[in-house]
Amino acid sequence: METVWFESLKSTQKKILKDLESGVVKAPIAYYTPYQSEGIGSRGNRWIGCRGNFFLSFAIDIKSLPKDMPLASSSIYFSFILKDVLAQMGSKVWIKWPNDFYLDKKVGGTVTNLKNSLLVVGIGLNLTSAPQGFQKLDVDVDARYLLNRYFTSLSRKTLWKEIFSKYKIEFQKSRDFFVKTKRGNISLKNAVLLEDGSIEINGERIYNLR
């Protein structure tokens, strides 16, 4: 995938969405920067970006996704593949449902935006430093090397069922946490993880497209 590198941006996600809409670039395309000042987190929250960390957004046509992948589970899919790449480098990072990279504290996260036939994925990771209340990655990695390994893994188009079979084991770690819903924070202790990556709590089905 072609990757455009920037010394800094307000937001890779905002920039790539704007350039796609105006026709400056076409998918597949990726934007990367080691520093962004106005990053986007889940549900419109702000992602604080320390200089030297990992900030990536990329756009792909949904037709190029694995045929069995539920779009609503794209954040799990793309997060888990990166987690596997990091695991090969010795990291113990895991994915808290549905899109947070975790150690003892949050290390990063994934957001997804569906724009017509394009899926725009944004990933932030604390590679070198972390704001108060967060944590940095537990291994030293070169951003360019990590990005290359990640896109190589994505190009294999691993089926959702293969990713999900591994993720549903890791999901057990999420049971000590809460998830934000329209009704407030709800415990994941008794959540049922469904085959499409959504969860069911007290009869309510919650999807994870962010």
C-alpha positions in Angstrom: 0.0 0.0 0.0 1.3 3.5 -0.9 2.1 5.4 2.3 2.5 9.2 2.5 4.7 10.3 5.4 4.2 13.6 7.2 6.4 15.2 9.9 3.3 16.2 11.7 -0.4 16.5 11.2 -3.4 17.7 13.2 -5.0 14.3 12.5 -4.2 11.6 10.0 -7.9 10.6 10.0 -9.2 14.1 9.2 -6.5 14.7 6.6 -7.1 11.4 4.7 -10.9 11.8 4.8 -10.6 15.3 3.4 -8.2 14.3 0.7 -10.3 11.3 -0.4 -13.4 13.5 -0.6 -11.6 16.1 -2.7 -10.0 13.6 -5.0 -6.5 14.5 -4.0 -5.8 10.8 -3.4 -7.5 7.5 -4.1 -7.7 4.2 -2.1 -5.8 2.2 -1.3 -3.7 4.9 0.5 -2.1 5.4 3.9 -1.1 8.5 5.8 1.5 8.2 8.6 3.0 10.7 11.1 5.0 10.5 14.3 3.1 13.4 15.7 -0.5 14.7 15.6 -2.1 17.4 17.7 -5.8 16.8 17.2 -6.2 13.0 17.0 -9.6 11.3 17.0 -10.4 8.6 19.5 -13.4 6.3 19.8 -16.9 7.9 19.7 -15.5 11.3 18.8 -13.2 11.5 21.8 -9.8 13.1 21.5 -6.6 11.0 21.3 -3.7 12.7 22.9 -0.6 12.4 20.7 2.9 12.6 22.1 5.7 13.2 19.6 7.5 10.1 18.4 4.5 7.8 18.6 2.6 5.9 15.9 -0.3 7.6 14.1 -1.7 5.9 11.0 -4.8 6.2 8.8 -5.4 4.2 5.7 -8.3 3.7 3.3 -9.3 0.6 1.4 -12.2 -0.4 -0.7 -14.6 -2.8 1.1 -14.5 -5.1 -1.9 -10.9 -5.9 -1.0 -11.8 -7.1 2.5 -12.1 -10.8 3.4 -15.5 -11.9 2.2 -16.6 -13.2 5.6 -15.6 -10.1 7.6 -18.5 -8.2 9.2 -17.9 -4.5 8.6 -19.1 -3.8 12.2 -16.1 -5.8 13.4 -13.5 -4.1 11.4 -12.0 -2.5 14.4 -11.4 -5.9 16.0 -10.0 -7.3 12.7 -7.5 -4.6 12.0 -6.5 -4.2 15.7 -5.9 -7.9 16.2 -3.7 -8.3 13.1 -1.5 -5.5 14.3 -1.5 -7.1 17.8 -0.3 -10.4 16.2 2.6 -8.5 14.4 3.6 -6.9 17.7 3.4 -10.3 19.4 6.0 -11.6 16.9 8.3 -8.8 18.1 7.9 -9.9 21.7 5.1 -7.6 22.9 2.4 -8.8 25.4 -0.1 -6.2 24.2 -3.7 -7.5 23.9 -7.0 -6.1 22.5 -9.7 -5.0 24.9 -13.1 -5.2 23.3 -13.5 -3.8 20.8 -10.6 -1.6 19.7 -8.1 -0.8 22.5 -4.5 -1.9 22.7 -3.8 -2.8 26.3 -1.1 -3.9 28.7 -1.8 -2.8 32.3 -3.2 0.4 30.9 -4.3 1.6 27.4 -1.5 1.7 24.9 -3.5 2.7 21.8 -6.6 2.2 19.8 -8.4 1.9 16.5 -11.2 3.9 14.9 -13.0 3.0 11.7 -15.1 5.2 9.3 -17.2 3.8 6.5 -17.5 6.3 3.6 -19.5 5.0 0.7 -17.5 2.0 -0.5 -14.3 2.9 1.5 -13.3 1.8 4.9 -11.0 4.3 6.6 -9.0 2.9 9.5 -7.1 5.0 12.0 -4.6 3.5 14.5 -2.7 5.2 17.3 0.0 3.6 19.4 2.2 4.9 22.2 5.5 3.7 20.9 7.9 5.8 22.8 6.0 7.7 25.5 2.5 8.0 27.0 0.3 10.7 28.5 -0.6 10.4 32.2 -3.0 7.5 32.8 -1.8 5.6 29.7 1.1 3.3 28.9 3.7 2.9 26.2 4.4 -0.2 24.2 6.5 -2.8 26.0 9.0 -3.4 23.2 11.1 -1.1 21.1 10.1 -1.1 17.5 10.9 1.0 14.4 7.7 2.6 13.0 8.6 2.0 9.4 9.5 -1.6 10.0 6.2 -2.1 12.0 4.2 -0.5 9.2 5.8 -2.7 6.6 5.1 -5.8 8.6 1.6 -4.8 9.3 0.6 -4.1 5.7 2.3 -7.3 4.6 0.1 -9.2 7.1 -3.0 -7.3 5.9 -2.2 -8.3 2.3 -2.7 -11.9 3.2 -6.5 -11.2 3.7 -6.8 -13.6 6.6 -10.4 -14.7 7.0 -12.5 -13.2 9.8 -13.3 -16.7 11.2 -9.5 -17.3 11.7 -9.0 -14.0 13.5 -12.2 -14.4 15.6 -11.2 -17.9 16.7 -8.2 -16.4 18.4 -9.8 -13.2 19.6 -12.7 -14.9 21.4 -10.0 -16.5 23.7 -8.4 -13.2 24.4 -11.8 -11.6 24.9 -11.9 -13.1 28.4 -9.4 -10.5 29.5 -12.0 -7.8 28.7 -14.4 -9.1 31.4 -12.8 -6.9 34.1 -13.7 -3.8 32.1 -16.7 -1.7 31.2 -18.0 -0.5 27.8 -19.6 2.8 27.1 -23.2 2.6 25.7 -26.0 5.0 25.3 -27.2 4.0 28.7 -23.8 4.6 30.3 -21.0 2.3 31.3 -21.9 -1.4 31.3 -19.7 -4.2 32.8 -18.4 -6.8 30.3 -18.3 -9.4 33.1 -21.4 -11.3 31.8 -21.2 -10.2 28.1 -21.7 -12.8 25.4 -19.3 -12.4 22.5 -21.3 -13.2 19.3 -19.8 -14.6 16.0 -19.9 -11.3 14.2 -17.8 -9.6 17.0 -20.7 -7.8 18.6 -21.6 -8.5 22.2 -24.9 -9.1 24.0 -25.5 -7.8 27.6 -28.8 -8.2 29.3 -30.5 -8.8 26.0 -29.0 -5.7 24.4 -26.8 -6.2 21.3 -23.9 -3.8 21.1 -21.8 -3.4 17.9 -18.3 -2.2 17.7 -18.0 -0.1 14.6 -16.3 3.1 15.8 
